[in-house]
Amino acid sequence: MTTENVITMHAPVERVFEAAADLSLWPRILPHYRWIRYVEKSPTRNVVIMAAKRGWIPVQWTSEQEIDRERREVRFRHLKAFTKGMRVVWTFTPNNGTVEVRIRHELTSTIPLIGAFIAEQIIGKFFIAFIANQTLTHMKNYVEEHHGA
């Protein structure tokens, strides 16, 4: 299962990247995020328990975050819950004063056929794509309001 969400933000790429990398900011600017708790914290690698909601449905997972400023990527690897093993990559591509922000989720189902269908329809489309779209929309609003070019 692979999902991609893309949005264009009108703000300097460094500011967009730093807002995306700063998980402590997320519950304040992303209304669908209930909380984030750090298990391990450093400037380039964190382990966090993240809690969001899809509509009224609460979801929670544990994830390792890597912040790669050289490649301008924020990467996650889900460590627990239904999405265990999922890889997530945020990329930031500057383009004449705007930034294309792309979130790519990849999850390989270990259960054949039915598992692939459930992964694609329920986990991928219903939960991940929806939550990622909300994340990008609210982050765009935040960086453009607070950090616009």
C-alpha positions in Angstrom: 0.0 0.0 0.0 1.3 3.4 -1.0 -0.3 6.8 -0.5 0.9 10.2 -1.5 -0.3 13.6 -0.4 1.1 16.8 -1.9 0.5 20.5 -1.3 2.2 23.8 -2.3 3.0 26.2 0.5 3.9 29.8 0.1 6.7 30.2 2.6 10.5 29.8 2.7 11.5 26.1 2.5 13.6 26.3 5.7 10.6 27.4 7.7 8.3 24.8 6.2 10.9 22.1 6.9 11.4 23.2 10.5 7.7 23.3 11.2 7.3 19.8 9.8 10.3 18.5 11.7 9.2 20.0 15.1 6.8 17.4 16.4 6.3 19.4 19.7 4.5 22.0 17.5 2.1 19.7 15.9 -0.6 19.4 18.5 -0.8 23.2 18.7 -1.2 23.8 15.0 -2.8 20.6 13.8 -6.3 20.3 15.4 -6.6 16.6 14.5 -3.5 15.7 16.6 -4.5 15.0 20.2 -0.9 14.8 21.6 2.6 13.7 21.0 4.8 12.2 23.7 8.6 11.8 23.3 10.1 8.5 24.4 13.5 9.5 23.0 14.5 12.9 21.9 17.6 14.3 20.0 18.2 17.0 17.3 18.1 14.4 14.5 16.2 11.3 15.8 13.2 10.9 18.0 10.9 8.1 19.1 7.4 9.3 19.8 3.9 8.1 20.6 1.5 10.0 18.4 -2.2 10.4 18.9 -4.5 11.9 16.3 -8.1 11.5 15.3 -9.9 10.7 12.0 -13.1 12.5 12.5 -14.3 11.2 15.9 -12.1 8.0 15.7 -9.0 8.2 17.9 -5.8 6.6 16.5 -2.4 6.1 18.1 0.9 4.8 17.0 4.6 4.7 18.0 7.1 6.0 15.5 10.7 6.7 15.0 11.4 10.1 13.4 14.6 11.0 11.5 15.3 14.6 10.6 17.7 14.8 7.6 18.5 18.5 7.1 21.1 17.7 4.4 18.7 15.8 2.2 15.8 18.0 3.4 13.7 15.0 4.4 11.7 14.0 7.5 11.3 10.3 7.8 9.2 8.1 10.0 9.1 4.4 10.7 6.1 3.1 12.5 7.2 0.8 15.3 3.8 -0.3 16.8 0.1 -0.6 16.1 -1.7 -1.6 12.8 0.8 0.4 10.8 3.9 -1.3 12.2 6.7 -1.3 9.6 5.2 1.6 7.6 7.8 4.0 6.1 6.8 7.7 5.8 8.9 10.3 3.9 8.3 14.0 3.9 10.1 15.9 1.0 10.3 19.6 0.5 10.9 20.9 -3.1 11.4 24.7 -3.4 10.0 26.3 -6.6 10.1 30.1 -7.1 9.1 31.2 -3.6 6.8 28.2 -2.9 7.5 24.7 -1.5 6.0 21.5 -2.8 5.6 19.3 0.3 5.0 15.6 -0.3 4.2 12.9 2.2 4.6 9.3 1.0 3.5 6.4 3.1 4.5 2.8 2.2 3.2 -0.2 4.1 3.7 -3.8 3.0 0.9 -6.1 4.3 2.0 -9.4 5.7 -1.5 -10.9 5.2 -2.1 -11.9 1.6 -5.2 -10.7 -0.4 -7.6 -9.7 2.3 -4.7 -8.0 4.1 -3.8 -6.0 1.0 -7.4 -4.9 0.5 -7.7 -3.8 4.2 -4.4 -2.0 4.0 -5.3 -0.2 0.8 -9.0 0.7 1.6 -9.2 1.1 5.4 -5.7 1.9 6.5 -4.5 3.7 3.4 -7.5 5.6 2.1 -9.7 6.0 5.1 -7.1 6.7 7.8 -3.7 7.7 6.4 -4.6 9.7 3.3 -7.3 11.6 5.3 -5.0 12.4 8.2 -2.1 13.3 6.0 -4.3 15.7 4.0 -5.4 17.3 7.2 -1.8 17.6 8.4 -0.7 19.3 5.1 -3.7 21.6 5.0 -3.3 22.9 8.6 0.5 23.1 8.3 0.1 25.2 5.1 -2.3 27.5 7.0 0.2 27.8 9.8 3.4 28.5 7.8 1.7 30.9 5.4 0.1 32.9 8.3 3.2 32.9 10.5 6.1 32.6 8.1 4.9 33.7 4.7 7.4 34.8 2.2 
